[in-house]
Amino acid sequence: MRGCGMALSPAGGGGRSMRSKIFLFFLSVTLAGAAFAAPADTLRVVAVGDIMLGTAYPSRAYLPPNNDCSPLLSPVQSYIQAADVAFANLEGALTDDLSSAKSCRDTNWCYTFAMPTAYAKCLADAGFDLLSVANNHTGDFGETGRAQTAKSLQDNGIAYAGLLTCPTAIIERRGTKIGFCAFAPNKGTCSVKDLDAAAGIVRGLDSICDVVIVSFHAGAEGATMRHVTRKTEMFIGEDRGNVYAFARRMIDAGGDILLGHGPHVTRAVDIYKERFIAYSMGNFCTYSRINVQGVNGVAPLLQLSVDGRGKFLGGQIIPTAQTKGEPMRVDATRRVIREIQQLTREDFPETQLRVDDDGRMYLTLK
């Protein structure tokens, strides 16, 4: 059985065991084709931001037509399925029990997300392997909602992490042992603010895994919060962590791929010690009750290639866009590529990471 904290197949040596050198690297992606090619000893990772496939609360009117989530991801699922490992942040609970919804004075302005448990199959069918459940909406329906979320993901073969009761998961792909952990500033989740504790979790995974993926739900929200400040960020009185300090500390502890989400907008990308960082991947597939206007409605689908020890080799941004109440689409205008180019230039002028106009990501020598 797949699930929280469980290896999906024997480790085969563990602990940075896949050490063969990479002599060739090739990554081929176009907007018209989803092929994602790399040498045999290269791990192909797809990462996206927030997913919320519609909510039954406070009204089933916020669910997709005919209560069918399958069309929402179908335009981009070939990209997701081409990866060895595909990641997303699950922004809400998978639950059919609405009786334990968090208290709200006005449900029109209090956002509580309940995806039906059957929607976990849409995530599995799309090709997702790892989901973060460390965010501010996982607990919208209390322990009942968290338990139903966990069971739904386990029943559909999707590993997850980020709760205090489930801090890590381990999976294996093509002989590579992959550790996964997730952090957020919210009750019941592994804290993104306690850097010592978080680093301890990452070190533990690094000691037994070849590649460690670290997810973080942090940073202030909204269209005016696109920049990485390198400081502690506050949002509506809540400490949402220092994403810059967190990402670097986790890489120092052994993290290899750092994947951010939470601000509901796309942020810059960067490289540190040859490891990749995405500071926020925005709203990837958020069907209802989440703003997808302007910059909130464009997001990257990141295709990353790393070697068997997690070193970044190259990548590709597939630009996507949303219109409220409609399925995802690949964005021919490539707006999010330009957004990432600009933010990366402004926030990390010193970075070795480059993003070209077609979305190809590569390293340059300083």
N, C-alpha and C positions, 0 to 999 in steps of 0.2 A: 504493500500500500504506500502510495506517495503521501507526503504530508509534512507538517511542522517538524523540523529537527530530524528528519529521517533520510538516510542515504537510500537512493533508489536502486543502487546496485553496488557490488563490492568495490571497495575503494581502490584496489589494485596498486597499493604502495603508498598512497597519500602524500601529504606534506611536500609540495613543490616537486613532485616526482617526474613530471613530464618536462625534461630539460633539453630536448634536442634543439639544435640551432635552426633558425628560420633563414633559409637561403633565398627563397623567393616569396614575394608577396603580390597578390593580385586581387583587387576588389572591383567588381564590375556591376554597376547599377545604373539604369536609366529610368526616367519617369514612365517609360512605356513597358519596362520589364522588371520583374522582381528578382532575377537571378542574383545570387550573393555568393561569389566564388572565392575560395581561399585554399592554400595548401592544406594537406591532411592534418598537420600538427598546429593549425591555427583555429582558435575558437571564435565562432561568429555569434555575436550578441546583438539582439534588437532591444531597444529600450524606448518606452514612451511614458508620458506623464499620467494625469488623472483620468480614470475611467469611471463613469457613473451612467449606467445604461437605462436610466429612468427610475422613478420612485413611485411606489404605491401610496406614499404618505405625503401630504394630507389627503390626496385624492388620486385615484387610479387614472385620472385624466393625464397625469404626468408620465404614464407608461407609453411605450411606442404602440402604434396601431396594431390591433388584434393581439396585444400582449406578446408580441413577437420581437425579440431582440436580435434575431439572426441577421437582418439586413444592415444593422448599424455598423458592423465592422467588416462586412464582406468586401467592400471596395479596397481595403488595405490588407486583408488577411494573407494574401500571397507573400507580402513582404515579411510578415510576422512568422509565417510558417517556414520561410527560407532559412531562419536562424537555427543555431544549435540550442540557444537559450533565449527566451523572450520574456521581458519584464514589463510590468505596469504597476501603478499605484491604484488600489481599489478604494475609491473615494466614497465609502458608505458601507452599509451592512447588507448581506444577503440574508433576508429573513422574511418569513410569511406571518410572523406574529407581531402585529402592530400595537399590541396592548402596552408594551413597555417603552413607548416613545419618550424621549427626553421632554421635560416640561417646557412648554412655550406659551407665552402670553398671546401671541398672534402668529399662527402657523404660516401666514402670508409672508412674514418677515423673519421667521426662524426656520433655518434650513435643516431638514431631517431626512436622510436618504435611506429608503428601504427598497432595494432591488429584490424581486422575488427570487427564492432559492433556485428555481429552475434556470435563472439567467446565468448561473455558473457554467452551464453547458455551452453557452455562447462564447464565453471566455476560453474554454478548453478547445472548442471547435476552431476558434480563430488562431490558436497556436500558442497561447501563453503558458509558460512553465512556472514562473515565479511572480508572486504578487506581494506587495507591501500592504499590510493591514495596520501600519503605524501612521495614523492620521487623526484629525479632529472629528471625523464622521464615523469611524469604525464603532464607536461607542454610542451612536445615536439611539440604539435600542437596548442598551445595557448589556448585561452578561448573557441574556437570552439571545440577543442579536449577534453577539460575538460567537457564541457557541454554534448557532445555525450557520453563520458565515464559515466557521472552521469546518463543519461537517460537509457543507456544500462544496467547498474547495477540495477537501479530501476525497469526496465521492467522485469528483471529476478529474482527479489526478493532477491537481495543481498544488505546488508547494507554496507556503506562505510563511511570513515571519514579521516580527515587530511588536508583539504583545509581551508583557512581562511573563505571561504563561507560555510564551512561544517565541523566544528571542531570535532563534536561528533556524535555518533549514539547510540541508546538504543534498545535492543531486549530483549525478554523474552523466556526462555526455562525451561520447567518443574517447573514452579512457581518461577524461579530465575530471577531477573531483572539484566541484564548485560549491563554495560556501556562500551563504546569503544571510544578511542581517538587515534590519530596518529600524529607524529611529524617528521620533517625533517629540514635540513638547507637551503632549496631551496625556491625561490620566489613563493609566492602564497600559501605556506603551513604553518601550525602551526609550529612555530620555536622550534627546539630541543635545541637551544642555549639560549633562554630566559626562564630560569628555573622558575622564579617567575610566568610568564604568564602560562607556562605549568602546574605548580603546581596548579594554580587557576582553570584551566580546570578540572584537576583530582579531586580536592576537590569538585567541583560542581557535578561531576558524583557520587562521593562517598556518597554525601549527599542524593541521591535519588535512588541509585542502591545497589544491594547486592554484586556484584562482578564487579571490574573495570579492563578491559584489556587495556594496554597501549602499543602502537607500536612505534618504533623509527627507522628511517632510518638515520644511523649515523656511523661515523668511516671511517678511510682511507680504500681504496680499494686495492685488489690484494693478490696474494699468499704469499707475504712477510708481510702482515698485519693481521696475524692470532691472534695476542696477544692483550689483553686488557691492555693498558698502564696506565690507571687511570689518564691520562692527556688529554688535548685538542689535537685532531688529525687533521692534515692538509693533504690535498690531492690536488695536482696540484694548490697550492695557495689558496685553499678554506678551511675555518674553518668548519670541519665536526663534531664538538662538542666533549664533554667529556662523553663518554657513561657510564662510572662508576659513575660519579657524577650525571648524569641525572637519571639513574635507581634508585639509592638510594633516591634521592630527590622525585621522583614520588611515590615510596612506602611510604615514610614519609607522603606524601600528601593524601594517600588513595588508591594508585594503588595496584593491587593484582597479576597480571600476566604481566610481562614485556617482550616484544617480539621484538628483534632487527634484523635488516637486513640492507643491504647496502654495506658491504665490499666485497660481492661476494665470500666469503669463510666462512666456519663455524668457530665459536669461542667458548669459554668456556661457561659453564652454572654455575649458582650460586644460593644461597639462601640468603635472607636478611629479617629479621623479619618474617620468615616462609612464605615468598612470593618468587615465582620462577622468575628467570631472565635467558633469553637466549640472549647472547650478539650479536650473528649473526647466522642466520639459513641458510646462503649461497644461492646458486642457486638451487632452487627446480625443476622448470620446465621451462627452458629457451631454446627454440627450436633452435634459430638462432641468430647470431651476438653477442653472449655473450660467453666468453671463458669458456669452461667446461673441460679443460685439467687438469689433476692432482687433487690437492685439490679443485680446482674450480668446479669439476664435481661430488663431493660427498656432500650429505646434509642430515640432519635429518628430518624425519617426527616425530614430538614430540607429544606423547599422554600424557596428563596431567590430573590428578584428583585433584580437590580442593574441600574443603567443601563449605557450603553455604555462607561463609564470605570471601572466596578467599584463605584460608590457604592451602598451598601445602601438599598433602597427599602422592603422589607418581607419578611415570611416567614411560614411556617406550620410548626408541628411536627406531624407525623403520628406518634402514639404507637404503638410496636410492642412486642411481647413474645415471648419464646421459652419453650418447654418442651423439655427435653432430648430429642433424637431425633425432634422434630416440626418441621413447616414453620413459617415465620414467621407471625405474625398481627398484625392491627391490634388494639390493646388498647383495648377499650371503657371500661376503668377510667381510662385516661389517666394512669397512674401516673408516667410519665416526664415529663409536662408539669409536674406538681407538684414533681417532683425538680428540674427545671431552674429553675422559679420560685424555689424555696427557695435553691438554691445560688447563683443569680445575685444574689438579695437579700443573701445573707451575704458572698459573695466580692467583689462589685462594687456596693456600695451607691451609688456615685457614677455608675453607668452611665445613659446616656440610653435604653438598650434596655429595652423592657418586653415581658413575656410574659403574655398573658391566660389565663383558665382554659380556653379552647378551643384554646390553643396558638398564637394569632396573635402574631407578633413585629412590633413597630413602635417608632419613635423618638418620644420626648417632648422638648419644649424645656425646657431648664434655666432 
